[in-house]
Amino acid sequence: MRISGPVLDTDDAPALARFYERLLGWPITELEKGWARLRSPAGDTKIEIQHEALYAQPVWPPVEGEQQIMIHLDVMVEDLDAGVAWAKECGATVADAQPQKPGYHVIMVDPAGHVFCMCRGTVQ
C-alpha cells in the first residue's frame, strides 16, 4: 500500500485547483464541476480537490469551538523567501501566527483557508 496524496475539501473546487496548479506547477489532469485532480510532473503524487457544500474554513491558530485544521501540506522550496513571495503572488497569505523559529518554514493559508507550510529544504 501507499498513499497517493491528499484530498482537500472546499466550496470552489475549480478555483482551488487553479491556485495549486499555479503554485506547484502541477497540471490539472481532471476537472469537473465539483472535483479536480492535479498530478505531480513525476506522476507519483496527486492532490484532489472536492466540493463540500458545508465547507467551513479552518481557523489558525486553533480556537476552541471553531473548525480545526485536519491536515496541512508541506511545500519544500530551496529559497524560502522566494517561495513565500511566489505563494503570495498566487493568492496565498502569510498566517498571522508563526510559532516556530524563523528561517525554516513559514505558515501560509491558501485561498480556501487551508493551512500549508512553505519549508526550506532540498527539492527533489
URBELWO-V561502 format. One record per residue. N is the residue number from 1. RES is the residue in three letters. OMEGA is omega in radians with two decimals (none if undefined). Layout:
n;res;omega
N;RES;OMEGA
N;RES;OMEGA
//
This chain:
n;res;omega
1;MET;3.00
2;ARG;3.06
3;ILE;-3.11
4;SER;3.11
5;GLY;-3.07
6;PRO;2.97
7;VAL;-3.14
8;LEU;3.06
9;ASP;3.11
10;THR;3.05
11;ASP;3.12
12;ASP;-3.06
13;ALA;-3.14
14;PRO;-3.12
15;ALA;-3.14
16;LEU;3.09
17;ALA;3.12
18;ARG;3.07
19;PHE;-3.11
20;TYR;3.06
21;GLU;-3.14
22;ARG;-3.09
23;LEU;-3.02
24;LEU;-3.03
25;GLY;3.11
26;TRP;3.12
27;PRO;2.96
28;ILE;-3.09
29;THR;3.08
30;GLU;-3.12
31;LEU;3.04
32;GLU;-3.08
33;LYS;-3.06
34;GLY;-3.07
35;TRP;3.10
36;ALA;3.05
37;ARG;2.99
38;LEU;3.13
39;ARG;3.11
40;SER;3.11
41;PRO;3.10
42;ALA;3.11
43;GLY;-3.05
44;ASP;-3.11
45;THR;3.09
46;LYS;2.92
47;ILE;3.04
48;GLU;-3.14
49;ILE;-3.12
50;GLN;3.11
51;HIS;3.04
52;GLU;-3.07
53;ALA;-3.11
54;LEU;-3.10
55;TYR;3.05
56;ALA;-3.14
57;GLN;3.08
58;PRO;-3.13
59;VAL;3.06
60;TRP;-0.08
61;PRO;-3.07
62;PRO;3.07
63;VAL;-3.13
64;GLU;3.12
65;GLY;3.12
66;GLU;3.12
67;GLN;-3.13
68;GLN;3.03
69;ILE;3.14
70;MET;-3.14
71;ILE;3.00
72;HIS;3.12
73;LEU;2.96
74;ASP;3.13
75;VAL;-3.10
76;MET;3.08
77;VAL;3.11
78;GLU;3.13
79;ASP;-3.04
80;LEU;-3.13
81;ASP;3.12
82;ALA;3.12
83;GLY;3.11
84;VAL;3.12
85;ALA;3.13
86;TRP;3.14
87;ALA;3.10
88;LYS;3.11
89;GLU;3.13
90;CYS;3.11
91;GLY;3.09
92;ALA;3.03
93;THR;3.05
94;VAL;3.13
95;ALA;3.10
96;ASP;-3.11
97;ALA;3.12
98;GLN;-3.00
99;PRO;-3.13
100;GLN;3.13
101;LYS;-3.10
102;PRO;3.03
103;GLY;3.13
104;TYR;3.10
105;HIS;3.13
106;VAL;3.11
107;ILE;-3.09
108;MET;3.12
109;VAL;3.12
110;ASP;-3.08
111;PRO;3.12
112;ALA;3.09
113;GLY;3.10
114;HIS;3.08
115;VAL;2.97
116;PHE;-3.14
117;CYS;2.98
118;MET;-3.00
119;CYS;3.08
120;ARG;3.12
121;GLY;-3.14
122;THR;3.10
123;VAL;-3.14
124;GLN;none
//
